[in-house]
């Protein structure tokens, strides 16, 4: 355990200046005069802002602490969650993103309502709110408690949770998505710089890749593709499970898609998503490989989730330690502020607006702010229970395997199959609730699936719910025309795309950058196979 004396007055001063600065910047960029301003930042964000904000929101404490800890425990195979998801990002940007932005929706459940009916909307909105509170908010607060309790042993977990919540609430609740995005851009830059500095010191203290190759020569720690019985990520899961979980995370998650919805055009949204993809690929060198170097330097670290703070407090010199701690706090505040804004948006726009359709923009903003406070309290209450699930990565991915696949099935069928109707999708969504709840609280060992890896639950859940949606849709009425026009994929979509790209210069064509990102991904997969 690192003592408080390790953190010098200079480091503490840097952290304090950062916190004051980020709160001031968030309040300065507040936009809360209307619901569009508050929940979607006026739909006026360029691709750089969208990309950096999206990246910052995705690099939460579950990435810095959880992924570092899981890599320390299992090896480079954990990077597959990022690697495969980047390929999903390309698919999302190309196919789904235009439908989301052109529809003018505020929330992802709202898209399901337009394509199907209100039942699908309220189901998904409820799941998103509960998942946001118990997966995102709680996990982030738990991660924050680990940061403060490991680096500052004198700070209790309860105090760390309260401190984190107050910092983020101070600018997120008054300012809305504009404050969130503008602060996330600053936080993304700090995160990248801080991670580069830490990666350099990890290399300097441990050595080059040759050191890792020699140290782990007779193990599978440096390989991305593992066997069928791998404890962390068996190779079939890369094809069957992670794409489903990745699409839910990037393509259905309100917290992340909300940033895409704030883009001023489809092209800006697409390029922002691709920028996030490139930045996500570089986390291999900024987070995952440094964690392997830490395994060489600190092999006895326990628990594994403590390895990231261990690297920071041991390797970073005075001054730079303060910058790195600010980077860690950036990951925390960015993730928490994004969760808070997205969940309050779901509650306000999907539920309260239905209850009180006469509410004006100011009233909607006020309800969003009040709901944000309640959400923080609920997340803080649940946060201590996360330690029962092991590592942060296991907790998050296990929860995601239960709640995400049916939603992905609904979106896929909705866009690709005109015959899918509201009744089929709703029954398909409901059919997996009881199973998911049982698995979540009692585990696979109490079912016929026995000791099957939890990642395999994602394709099983996906196939089961999709089959039910298809069968029920075929035995019930066809959806009316207004439920499919503009919300399903047609030949006209591709024709319009081709016409649009004819007037775009080659280096501004998002398809070029999408191809380069795919090539980059497969190159990494080949190099570290």
Secondary structure, DSSP 4 states (H G I P E B T S, - for coil): ---GGGS-HHHHHHHHHHHHHHHHHHHHT---SSHHHHHHGGG-B-HHHHHHHHHHHHS-HIIIIIIHHHHHHH-GGGGHHHHHHHHHHHHIIIIIHHHHHHHT-SSHHHHHHHHS-HHHHHHHHHHHHHHIIIIIIHHHHHHHHHHHHHH-TTS-HHHHHHHHHHHHHHHHHHHHHHHHHHHHHHHHHHHHHHHHHHHHHHHHHH--HHHHHHHTTTSSTT-SS--TT-SS--HHHHHHTHHHHHHIIIII-HHHHHHHHTBSSHHHHHHHHHHHHHHHHTHIIIIIHHHHHHHHH-TT-SSGGGHHHHHHHHHPPTTHHHHHHHHHHHHHHHHHHHHHHHHHHHIIIIIIHHHTTT--HHHHHHHHHHHHHHHHHHHHHHHGGGGGGSSHHHHHHHHHHHHHHHHHHHHHHHHH-TT--HHHHHHHHHHTHHHHHHHHHH-GGGSTTTT--TTHHHHHHHHHHHHHHHHHHHTSPPPPGGGTTTTS--HHHHHHHHHHHTTS-GGG-HHHHHHHHHHHHHHHHHHT-
